[in-house]
Amino acid sequence: MIHTLTQHHAVLSGRIELLYNDEPSYWETLEDLRETICDNEGEFISLDLAEPQTGQPESLPEMLYAALKNARWEQSLQFSLPSILRHNPHASPPFINRAILWQRLCDLLIMDDEPGRETVLVLENIDMASPAAQREAARLIRYHETYSIRRTFIFTLSRDSHGQIIPELQEIIL
């Protein structure tokens, strides 16, 4: 069930929440939520997915992996190459790098999941993210659901921007 967070409803009630960034209490609601989660020894990570004006954008898996590593992990994780690479030596390096990154991120998400600790991932400006970043967000949510990983996702967006969200993600959050 999707809920909308407001200043008077800063308690999380579902796995996916919406927070409209054009509301007057947006920053106050987000800060209150962060303080509440952190005061209870939870994990609060916020990533801005708006497309940068210059430079190469960082992907959602790269951003989340870096944030999780900075928050809790000091050691590198082991990984194995996907089986497709063993049979296809001509696979492109970008595919290899994405596959390795997703495997490392998935391993880290499983290791990071603790039943008693509330974990919140805020994906800011989802309506301003590229279609690729929106697909990655949908994939991330499906992964959490498939493996029963406890994490609340909060999407921030403008109240009138629903048309800028790809259908795959709309099915999940709207």
Protein Blocks (a to p, Z undefined) as FASTA:
>chain_A
ZZdddfklmccfbfbdcddfkbfklmmmmmmmmmmmmmnopacddddfbdcfbdjdddfk
lmmmmmmmmmmpcbdcdddddfklmmmmkbcfklmmmmmmmmmmmmmmmmmpcfklccdd
ddehkllpcfklmmmmmmmmmmmmmnopacdddddddfklmmmpcfklmmmmZZ
